[in-house]
Amino acid sequence: MAFFNATAGPGGQGSGDSSAKGSGKLGAILGAIAVALVLVSGYFLLRSYRRLQRRVAGLSQQTEQLRREVQSAGQQSQASAQQASQAAASAQTAAQQRDQANQAQAKSAAQEQSALQQAAAAQQKASEAEQKAEEYRKQREAELARLQQALGDIAETRRNGLGLVMTLGEKSIRFDFNKSEIKPEYRDILNRIAGVLTALKGYSISVYGYTDDVGTQAYNLKLSKRRAQAVRDFLLKAGIPKINTTQGFGKSNPRVHGDTPQARAANRRVEIGLVDSTLILEKMYVP
């Protein structure tokens, strides 16, 4: 204690000042260290803050990118939904069109089948009609042959493309030169012809007159027509119901060429044409 007291005397005043100065320096040092620590901590905090800001900015960018992607995905999803709706509508339309096409095809098939049946029925009818026509043709042909034979026993009778032509000339009825009267001795022949023709059905009857080559064509036309009318009038009185045509051809279409008495006698004639009126003709018979 004495030692300490001794040092605390006047001789020890300088030591106390040194201690105070040391304490001041130490405080200064500690303050500097504290400031340094604060600065360093602030520096590191600032760096951490900036890193945090950068991370926040990056997260914000990522969030914005994600938002954009989500928006784009939503738009794509909406577009896909529209496309899906359009595709569904198109599929429905296609299905309707397919159903309509199937219905049309079925209808067409039914119509085709009906047309085939109608064609088969028409073919059968045509075949039956053709068979009947052939039978009718054979019947008419047989009738025409019998008619030719019956008339051929009376006067010269020949076939042509439409029927028969009967010639009343020098071998059956003779007309005098420049005359058209029917002599009494030939009336029996005309009565026999009328007897055959009266029973005919379905034939048209025509009477044509001719002359020889003597005289003018104009005069002979009138003379030939008078001869045809004389035969027509006799046949009508004998019972034939109808004579379709009466015409004179004068000296045209001679049967025998020449100017001998025999040739001229053969050309002074009347011809009776018989045509099956059930035939479809493009033109009437002209001898």
Secondary structure, DSSP 8 states (H G I E B T S, - for coil): -HHHHHHTSGGGHHHHHHHHHHHHHHHHHHHHHHHHHHHHHHHHHHHHHHHHHHHHHHHHHHHHHHHHHHHHHHHHHHHHHHHHHHHHHHHHHHHHHHHHHHHHHHHHHHHHHHHHHHHHHHHHHHHHHHHHHHHHHHHHHHHHHHHHHHHHTTSEEEE-SSEEEEEESTTT----TT-----GGGHHHHHHHHHHHHT--SEEEEEEE---SSS-HHHHHHHHHHHHHHHHHHHHHTT-----EEEE-TT-S-SS-SSSHHHHHHHS-EEEEEEETTS--SS----
